[in-house]
Amino acid sequence: MAAYYFQTKNLAVGYDGQTLIRDITIDVEKGEIVTLIGPNGAGKSTILKSITRQLKTIAGTVVIDRSDLKRLSLKELATRMAVVLTERMKPELMTCRDIVATGRYPYTGRLGILTAEDEKKVDSAMEAVHALELCDRDFNAISDGQRQRILLARAICQEPEIIILDEPTSFLDIRHKLELLSILRGMAKEKGITVIMSLHEIDLAQKVSDKILCVKGETIDTYGTPEQVFDEDNIRALYDIEQGFFDPCFGSIELPRPMGEPRILVLSACGTGIPVYRALQKKNLPFCAGILYTNDLDYRLARLLAAEVVTEQPFHEIGDAAFNRAMELVHTCDTVIDAGVELGPCNRRMEEVLRAAERENKLKRKIEA
């Protein structure tokens, strides 16, 4: 049986004694990354504040390394857990380095005097988040994205066993989102630090997390590995998606398919159709796609964006049903786009489809995006 480092058992959280979410039971191993996802207002921040003792829990227990959270002194908790929440700090007359240095306070005496070793750890933490150039800057005078990096450096400087972060990628551009998550992954996998955080970017959550906690309603919707959680129907239900799709294969969010009678047929294979599908979607032009094997890269996107997809089973020669339907679409559509069809033994009948489109003077070899 796994030796769980962090556990909640029948946890209930909320405000003023009123339960918002109940029956929160999770088990986390040391060095795992657990990400909370769910719609705005679902209670992700409430859960994080409760497991960091910023909110009083209503029922249940939180256990860190077999110790009840409630029984830990504030100093013990500070040496085990670092917290980066979304509330904006406004310290007076403190540089960024001063802020990072506060992460060493649980280890100093009453006067908070840092040793030479503490100073080295402050510098190392700032270097880890690429923030050394901010050392002497006023913390209140830097951007929101820079603040996030400084607060993460403070958490690293604290040398915690577990780090809790609420929407740490907010206000960051894509470069710094990736850098921050890479740092967290390194902390988890190289140093064994357990990471629990909330994210809005579910595509990044899918890629960086060991476990996913889906928060919606009065109880936890789902808890499991990304492979278990990131199912198209699960995400649709979690976020009440009515317009558009989430594709767990690509980890991408797709806008709704263009509506209307399709007058364009796209012929493609092995990913050549994807830029054409997106170009047509941007122009709000409905289209059909085919003949695609259901294990083809193009099929993954075509099934979401195309009005109709003509398919065939993988590793089979194109059968009469798929071939005849493709030929019908050639006749009924105004335009047939050859996005790049690689011909082989199994799909050799695609050559006949292309010839038919050429005979009817409908074939185009590319589309301008």
Disulfide bonds with the S-S distance in Angstrom:
none
